[in-house]
Amino acid sequence: MAPAAERKDFAATAKLKDVMGKYYAELMRGRQEGRKTAWCTSVGPAELLRALGFGVYFPENHGAMLGATRMATDLIPLANARGFSPDICSYLTSDVGSYLKGESPFQKMKLPGPPRADVLVFNTNQCRDVKDWFQFYAREWNVPCLGIHTPRAIGEVTESIVEAVSRQTEALVRPLEEAAGAKLDPQRLREAVDLSRRCTVLWKAALDTAAGVPSPITFFDGTIQMGPAVVLRGHPDAVAYYEVLLAELRDRAAGGTAAVEGERFRIYWEGMPIWGKLRDLSAQFMALRTCVVASTYCNSWVFEDLDPSDPFRSMARAYSSLFICRSEDCKEQYLATMMARFKADGILYHDAKTCPNNSNNRYQLPQRLRERTGKPFLVVNGDLNDLRLYSEEQARTGIEAFVEQMSQG
């Protein structure tokens, strides 16, 4: 029997650990030294918060860590016991359970738990749950909770939508200035938006190297490498990191270095990661010589509409163009385009039980896309964090059958 193929790590990953470690250390140190902390949803107005001098913390990142370390399953019931339904976002229930128990992956990094917020800022472009999540902590700590309410099922991102969301974002300035104890410097905001755009262009270029055959990167690599694009958007460290990563990926692509040795098939991943099973899934696809080349999820932090010359309107347009808040027709067109760009032989939909907003197999989209592209699809039932909702045997068998289906043409 041939030895199992090994995942090729990136030389840049050593720098990634330093960059992420520095972010968390500075965030915690700043809190201890009296710097104000703002919690922000992952596709919220991070640039505005950075321009006002806040330490910016992203609890969804903490939720992913709770899933990846498999701490979530033991913590979710604590939130359920406090009245949070088991059917709602398991990032939310994992994070609240972590808070109630006082246990966090940060402690394994020799850091205290998540920093207490002075203000919480959300954008409902992702889902309603982020608002309810943040309001829990606002009540716990008696601090302001501010938000942007973005329309859902957006077709064309019209000027009226951009104007409405831009005005909501601008309306945050005064209460955020009060929370920060400082006035917004327009130049600092322009600089933050410029850094965000540079970060996003580099991140997209890194992901786009997967269009080459063989691909030098997989979706599973992307879930690790996306960290700076999430938590350091608007910060120079993210730009510096992606310059290094992109150079390495381009070298790999030029040299024909495959992320999956003997790549036979290429799959597009649609939906949330199954955080606690990514290592196992990566190993299975590698053994099947099948590369999961791209995903909607990792591309969720690509915001090319950002423009430092027009910060508020460009943030409004960028964050209203997010896949998750678009119409079914837009989603279908996007997926068809991405499958063609990345030469995908099929598409895997993750139906995440507690994340209906990011599960796109429920309204006939897979069938419509199969009819349009002729490409097969597979639905894997599971969850982002709650592994009680995931059947490993069912998923493994389904993936094996899916690859066999592709091999038969």
C-alpha positions as CSV (number, residue, x, y, z in Angstrom):
1,M,0.0,0.0,0.0
2,A,1.4,3.4,-1.0
3,P,2.2,5.8,1.9
4,A,-0.3,8.5,2.5
5,A,0.5,11.8,0.8
6,E,1.6,14.6,3.1
7,R,0.3,18.1,3.1
8,K,2.9,20.6,1.9
9,D,3.1,23.5,4.4
10,F,4.2,26.9,3.3
11,A,7.4,28.6,4.3
12,A,5.3,31.7,4.8
13,T,3.3,30.0,7.6
14,A,6.1,30.7,10.1
15,K,5.6,34.4,9.4
16,L,1.8,33.9,9.6
17,K,2.2,32.6,13.2
18,D,4.3,35.6,14.1
19,V,1.8,38.0,12.5
20,M,-1.2,36.5,14.2
21,G,0.6,36.1,17.5
22,K,1.6,39.8,17.4
23,Y,-2.0,40.8,16.7
24,Y,-3.4,38.9,19.7
25,A,-0.6,40.0,22.0
26,E,-1.0,43.7,21.1
27,L,-4.7,43.5,21.4
28,M,-4.5,42.0,24.9
29,R,-1.6,44.4,26.0
30,G,-3.5,47.4,24.7
31,R,-6.5,46.4,26.7
32,Q,-4.4,46.1,29.8
33,E,-2.8,49.5,29.2
34,G,-6.2,51.2,28.8
35,R,-6.6,51.2,25.1
36,K,-10.3,51.1,24.1
37,T,-11.5,47.8,22.4
38,A,-14.1,47.5,19.8
39,W,-15.7,44.2,18.8
40,C,-16.5,44.0,15.1
41,T,-18.2,41.4,12.9
42,S,-15.9,39.9,10.4
43,V,-17.4,42.0,7.5
44,G,-18.1,45.1,9.6
45,P,-16.5,48.5,9.4
46,A,-13.1,47.6,10.7
47,E,-11.4,50.4,8.8
48,L,-13.5,53.0,10.7
49,L,-12.6,51.4,14.0
50,R,-8.9,51.3,13.3
51,A,-9.0,55.0,12.2
52,L,-10.4,55.9,15.6
53,G,-7.6,54.1,17.4
54,F,-9.5,51.1,18.8
55,G,-8.0,47.7,19.3
56,V,-10.3,45.7,17.0
57,Y,-11.4,42.2,18.0
58,F,-13.4,39.8,15.8
59,P,-15.4,37.2,17.9
60,E,-16.2,35.1,14.8
61,N,-12.5,34.4,14.6
62,H,-12.7,33.2,18.2
63,G,-15.7,31.1,17.2
64,A,-13.7,29.4,14.4
65,M,-10.9,28.7,16.9
66,L,-13.4,27.1,19.2
67,G,-14.5,24.9,16.4
68,A,-11.0,24.0,15.1
69,T,-9.8,23.1,18.6
70,R,-13.0,21.0,19.1
71,M,-13.8,22.9,22.3
72,A,-17.1,24.0,20.9
73,T,-19.1,20.9,21.4
74,D,-18.7,21.0,25.2
75,L,-19.4,24.8,25.4
76,I,-22.5,25.0,23.3
77,P,-24.8,23.4,25.9
78,L,-23.9,26.1,28.4
79,A,-25.3,28.7,26.1
80,N,-28.3,26.5,25.4
81,A,-29.0,26.3,29.1
82,R,-29.0,30.1,29.2
83,G,-31.8,30.3,26.7
84,F,-29.9,30.3,23.3
85,S,-31.5,27.8,20.9
86,P,-29.4,24.9,19.7
87,D,-30.6,25.8,16.2
88,I,-28.9,29.2,16.0
89,C,-25.4,30.0,15.0
90,S,-22.9,27.7,16.7
91,Y,-20.2,30.4,16.6
92,L,-22.6,32.4,18.8
93,T,-23.4,29.6,21.2
94,S,-19.7,28.4,21.3
95,D,-18.5,31.9,22.1
96,V,-21.1,32.5,24.7
97,G,-20.4,29.1,26.3
98,S,-16.7,30.0,26.3
99,Y,-17.5,33.3,28.1
100,L,-19.8,31.5,30.7
101,K,-17.2,28.8,31.4
102,G,-14.1,31.1,31.3
103,E,-12.3,28.8,28.9
104,S,-10.8,29.9,25.5
105,P,-8.1,28.7,23.1
106,F,-6.3,32.0,23.9
107,Q,-5.3,30.5,27.3
108,K,-3.4,27.8,25.4
109,M,-1.5,30.7,23.8
110,K,-0.6,32.0,27.3
111,L,-3.0,34.9,26.8
112,P,-6.1,35.8,28.8
113,G,-9.5,35.2,27.4
114,P,-11.1,37.5,24.8
115,P,-10.8,41.3,25.7
116,R,-13.9,42.9,27.1
117,A,-15.5,45.4,24.7
118,D,-16.0,49.1,25.2
119,V,-18.3,49.1,22.2
120,L,-19.6,46.4,19.8
121,V,-20.2,47.1,16.1
122,F,-22.1,44.8,13.8
123,N,-23.2,44.6,10.2
124,T,-26.2,42.4,9.3
125,N,-24.8,41.7,5.8
126,Q,-23.9,38.2,7.1
127,C,-27.0,37.3,9.2
128,R,-29.3,38.5,12.0
129,D,-27.4,36.4,14.6
130,V,-24.5,38.7,14.8
131,K,-26.7,41.4,16.2
132,D,-28.2,39.2,18.8
133,W,-24.7,37.9,19.7
134,F,-23.4,41.4,20.2
135,Q,-26.4,42.5,22.1
136,F,-25.9,39.7,24.7
137,Y,-22.5,41.2,25.6
138,A,-23.8,44.8,25.5
139,R,-26.3,43.8,28.2
140,E,-23.6,41.9,30.2
141,W,-21.2,44.8,30.2
142,N,-23.6,47.7,29.9
143,V,-21.7,49.1,26.8
144,P,-23.0,50.5,23.5
145,C,-23.9,48.1,20.7
146,L,-24.1,49.9,17.3
147,G,-24.9,48.4,13.9
148,I,-25.4,48.7,10.2
149,H,-28.5,47.0,8.7
150,T,-27.7,45.9,5.2
151,P,-30.5,44.7,2.8
152,R,-30.6,41.0,2.0
153,A,-31.2,39.1,-1.3
154,I,-29.6,42.0,-3.1
155,G,-29.5,41.7,-6.9
156,E,-27.8,44.7,-8.3
157,V,-25.9,46.8,-5.7
158,T,-27.7,50.0,-6.7
159,E,-26.7,53.6,-5.8
160,S,-29.7,53.8,-3.4
161,I,-28.4,50.8,-1.5
162,V,-24.9,52.2,-1.4
163,E,-26.3,55.6,-0.2
164,A,-28.4,54.0,2.5
165,V,-25.6,51.8,3.9
166,S,-23.1,54.7,3.6
167,R,-25.4,57.0,5.7
168,Q,-25.7,54.3,8.4
169,T,-21.9,53.9,8.5
170,E,-21.4,57.7,8.8
171,A,-24.0,57.8,11.5
172,L,-21.7,55.5,13.6
173,V,-19.0,58.2,13.7
174,R,-20.3,60.3,16.5
175,P,-21.2,57.5,19.0
176,L,-17.9,55.8,18.2
177,E,-16.0,59.1,18.8
178,E,-17.6,59.2,22.2
179,A,-16.7,55.6,22.9
180,A,-13.1,56.2,21.7
181,G,-12.6,59.5,23.4
182,A,-11.1,60.8,20.2
183,K,-12.2,62.6,17.0
184,L,-12.1,60.8,13.6
185,D,-9.1,61.8,11.5
186,P,-10.3,61.6,7.9
187,Q,-6.7,60.9,6.7
188,R,-6.4,58.0,9.1
189,L,-9.6,56.6,7.7
190,R,-8.4,56.9,4.1
191,E,-5.1,55.2,5.1
192,A,-7.0,52.3,6.7
193,V,-9.2,51.9,3.6
194,D,-6.2,51.9,1.4
195,L,-4.4,49.2,3.5
196,S,-7.6,47.1,3.4
197,R,-7.8,47.4,-0.4
198,R,-4.2,46.4,-0.8
199,C,-4.7,43.5,1.5
200,T,-7.7,42.3,-0.4
201,V,-6.0,42.6,-3.8
202,L,-3.1,40.5,-2.6
203,W,-5.3,37.9,-0.9
204,K,-7.4,37.6,-4.1
205,A,-4.2,37.1,-6.1
206,A,-3.0,34.4,-3.7
207,L,-6.4,32.6,-4.0
208,D,-6.3,33.0,-7.8
209,T,-3.1,31.0,-8.1
210,A,-5.4,27.9,-7.6
211,A,-6.7,28.5,-11.2
212,G,-3.4,26.9,-12.4
213,V,-3.2,23.2,-13.0
214,P,-2.0,21.7,-10.7
215,S,-3.1,24.0,-8.0
216,P,-0.4,25.2,-5.5
217,I,-3.0,25.8,-2.8
218,T,-6.2,24.1,-1.4
219,F,-9.3,25.4,0.3
220,F,-8.0,23.8,3.5
221,D,-4.8,25.9,3.2
222,G,-6.9,29.0,2.6
223,T,-8.8,28.6,5.8
224,I,-5.5,28.9,7.6
225,Q,-4.0,31.6,5.4
226,M,-7.0,33.9,5.5
227,G,-6.4,34.9,9.1
228,P,-4.8,38.3,8.4
229,A,-7.4,39.2,5.9
230,V,-10.1,38.8,8.6
231,V,-8.5,40.3,11.7
232,L,-5.8,42.7,10.3
233,R,-7.7,44.3,7.4
234,G,-6.7,48.0,7.5
235,H,-3.3,47.2,9.1
236,P,0.1,47.1,7.3
237,D,1.0,43.7,8.7
238,A,-1.7,42.1,6.6
239,V,-0.3,43.7,3.4
240,A,3.3,42.6,4.3
241,Y,2.2,39.0,5.0
242,Y,0.3,38.6,1.7
243,E,3.2,39.9,-0.3
244,V,5.3,37.1,1.1
245,L,2.6,34.4,0.6
246,L,1.8,35.5,-2.9
247,A,5.4,35.3,-3.9
248,E,5.7,31.8,-2.6
249,L,2.5,30.7,-4.3
250,R,3.6,32.1,-7.6
251,D,7.0,30.3,-7.3
252,R,5.1,27.1,-6.6
253,A,2.8,27.6,-9.6
254,A,5.7,28.4,-11.9
255,G,7.6,25.3,-10.8
256,G,4.5,23.0,-11.1
257,T,4.4,22.2,-7.4
258,A,1.1,20.6,-6.6
259,A,-0.8,21.1,-3.3
260,V,-2.2,17.6,-4.0
261,E,0.2,15.2,-5.6
262,G,-1.1,13.6,-8.7
263,E,-4.1,15.9,-8.8
264,R,-6.9,14.1,-10.7
265,F,-10.0,16.1,-9.9
266,R,-10.8,19.7,-8.8
267,I,-13.7,20.6,-6.5
268,Y,-15.2,23.9,-5.4
269,W,-16.3,24.1,-1.8
270,E,-19.5,26.1,-1.2
271,G,-20.5,27.0,2.4
272,M,-18.8,27.2,5.8
273,P,-15.8,25.1,6.8
274,I,-16.4,22.2,9.2
275,W,-13.8,23.5,11.5
276,G,-13.3,20.5,13.7
277,K,-12.8,18.1,10.7
278,L,-10.7,20.2,8.3
279,R,-7.6,18.1,8.9
280,D,-9.5,14.8,8.3
281,L,-11.2,16.1,5.2
282,S,-8.0,17.5,3.8
283,A,-6.3,14.1,4.3
284,Q,-9.2,12.3,2.6
285,F,-9.2,14.5,-0.5
286,M,-5.4,14.2,-0.7
287,A,-5.7,10.4,-0.6
288,L,-8.2,10.6,-3.4
289,R,-5.9,12.9,-5.4
290,T,-8.7,15.5,-5.5
291,C,-7.9,19.1,-4.9
292,V,-10.5,21.4,-3.3
293,V,-9.2,24.3,-5.3
294,A,-11.5,27.2,-4.2
295,S,-14.4,28.3,-2.1
296,T,-16.9,31.1,-1.6
297,Y,-15.9,31.3,2.0
298,C,-12.2,32.2,1.6
299,N,-13.2,34.7,-1.1
300,S,-15.5,36.4,1.3
301,W,-12.7,38.8,2.3
302,V,-12.1,40.1,-1.2
303,F,-13.3,43.8,-1.3
304,E,-12.0,45.3,-4.5
305,D,-14.6,48.1,-4.4
306,L,-12.8,49.8,-1.4
307,D,-11.5,53.2,-2.5
308,P,-9.6,55.5,-0.1
309,S,-10.7,58.6,-2.0
310,D,-14.4,57.8,-1.0
311,P,-14.2,55.8,2.2
312,F,-17.8,55.6,3.4
313,R,-19.4,54.9,0.0
314,S,-16.8,52.4,-1.1
315,M,-17.1,50.5,2.3
316,A,-20.9,50.5,1.8
317,R,-20.5,49.1,-1.7
318,A,-17.9,46.6,-0.8
319,Y,-19.7,45.2,2.2
320,S,-23.1,45.1,0.4
321,S,-21.6,43.1,-2.5
322,L,-20.8,40.2,-0.1
323,F,-22.0,36.8,-1.6
324,I,-24.0,35.9,1.5
325,C,-26.4,38.9,1.1
326,R,-27.0,38.5,-2.6
327,S,-30.0,37.2,-4.5
328,E,-30.2,33.6,-5.7
329,D,-29.6,34.7,-9.3
330,C,-26.5,36.5,-8.4
331,K,-25.2,33.5,-6.4
332,E,-25.9,31.2,-9.3
333,Q,-24.0,33.4,-11.7
334,Y,-21.1,33.8,-9.2
335,L,-20.7,30.1,-8.7
336,A,-20.9,29.3,-12.4
337,T,-18.1,31.9,-13.0
338,M,-16.0,30.6,-10.2
339,M,-16.3,27.0,-11.3
340,A,-15.2,27.9,-14.8
341,R,-12.3,30.1,-13.5
342,F,-10.9,27.3,-11.3
343,K,-11.7,24.5,-13.7
344,A,-13.8,22.7,-11.1
345,D,-15.0,19.2,-12.0
346,G,-17.7,19.4,-9.3
347,I,-19.0,21.3,-6.4
348,L,-19.5,20.3,-2.7
349,Y,-22.2,22.1,-0.7
350,H,-21.8,22.1,3.1
351,D,-25.3,22.3,4.6
352,A,-24.4,23.8,8.0
353,K,-27.3,23.1,10.3
354,T,-26.9,26.2,12.4
355,C,-25.9,28.5,9.6
356,P,-28.8,28.7,7.1
357,N,-27.5,32.0,5.7
358,N,-24.4,30.4,4.5
359,S,-25.9,27.1,3.3
360,N,-26.8,27.5,-0.3
361,N,-28.2,24.1,-1.2
362,R,-31.7,24.6,0.2
363,Y,-33.5,26.4,-2.6
364,Q,-32.6,24.3,-5.6
365,L,-29.4,26.1,-6.4
366,P,-27.4,22.9,-6.8
367,Q,-29.9,21.5,-9.3
368,R,-30.0,24.8,-11.3
369,L,-26.2,25.0,-11.4
370,R,-25.8,21.4,-12.5
371,E,-28.2,22.0,-15.3
372,R,-26.3,25.1,-16.3
373,T,-22.8,23.7,-16.1
374,G,-23.2,20.0,-16.4
375,K,-21.1,19.5,-13.3
376,P,-22.1,17.1,-10.5
377,F,-22.6,18.1,-6.9
378,L,-22.5,16.6,-3.4
379,V,-24.2,17.9,-0.3
380,V,-22.5,17.2,3.0
381,N,-24.6,17.7,6.1
382,G,-22.8,19.1,9.2
383,D,-22.1,22.3,11.0
384,L,-19.4,24.9,11.4
385,N,-18.8,24.1,15.1
386,D,-21.3,21.6,16.5
387,L,-19.8,18.2,15.6
388,R,-22.8,16.4,17.0
389,L,-24.5,17.4,13.8
390,Y,-21.9,15.8,11.6
391,S,-21.7,12.1,10.6
392,E,-18.1,11.3,9.7
393,E,-19.0,8.0,8.1
394,Q,-21.8,9.5,6.0
395,A,-19.5,12.3,4.8
396,R,-16.6,10.0,4.1
397,T,-18.8,7.6,2.1
398,G,-20.4,10.4,0.2
399,I,-17.1,12.0,-0.8
400,E,-15.7,8.7,-2.0
401,A,-18.8,8.1,-4.1
402,F,-18.6,11.6,-5.5
403,V,-15.0,11.2,-6.6
404,E,-15.9,7.9,-8.2
405,Q,-18.8,9.6,-10.0
406,M,-16.4,12.2,-11.5
407,S,-13.9,9.4,-12.5
408,Q,-16.7,7.8,-14.6
409,G,-17.1,11.1,-16.5
